[in-house]
Amino acid sequence: MRQYVIDAFTNQAFCGNPAAVCLTDHILPEQLMQQIAIENNLSETAFVCPEGQEYRLRWFTPGGEINLCGHATLASAYAVCRFLQPELRQVRFQTLSGLLTVTRDAEFFSLDLPACPMKPTALLPEFFQAVGFRPTEAWLGEDLVLIAENQDQVRQAVPNQSAIAGLEGLCLHITAPGCGEFDCVTRTFAPKCGVAEDPVCGRAHCHIAPFWMERLRKQSLLAFQASARGGRLTCRLQGDRVILGGQAALYAQSELFV
């Protein structure tokens, strides 16, 4: 089985978010996919299998399968276009979140993902224990989003993984307005998925991009994920969809003997 490690939301290796992409010719058993994800120990391992004119795409973290992952979708589209169908300008994936399309323009990929609606939720004392600052707002969708007063709080936050694991939502995203080049700055923590910090999270921006576009009264954003690796994403809304844009870089290719 061919596997590629691809850094997403960057144009160079060692930045962005690495995802493993396995290109298969048949659907693998779930237990095997989970074992491969655990062995890779990356935030996501994607499994891509041809299905007619489309591809079946599933995402596994070391902690289990999830229903939406942006960076591994970008990485999967990159792998399809580079190694399977170089002529493609749009890749269609059937996923647990429905049909996702990725459009390629030279080296730039645009992901059409579902926006994740959120509702305001109570500010709890546990939030300070989890991230080391007192958020100004809290919002809950599939994930929990804490709004920081400024980007320094986001960049300097020291996550308490056990405290984060006790909060609502699958993942925790902390975010603040940016300054200069970037409209917003974000970090993502997912101990429930076996991922301490996700380097660049498309799923996060399905939550926060609609929030910041409304709050900042903008039609599009340039977002920065302030992890140690760092990554940049373009974001815009299209109805109830979020269009995330970025590049990808191939780091490694291998053969799995399983």
Disulfide bonds with the S-S distance in Angstrom:
none
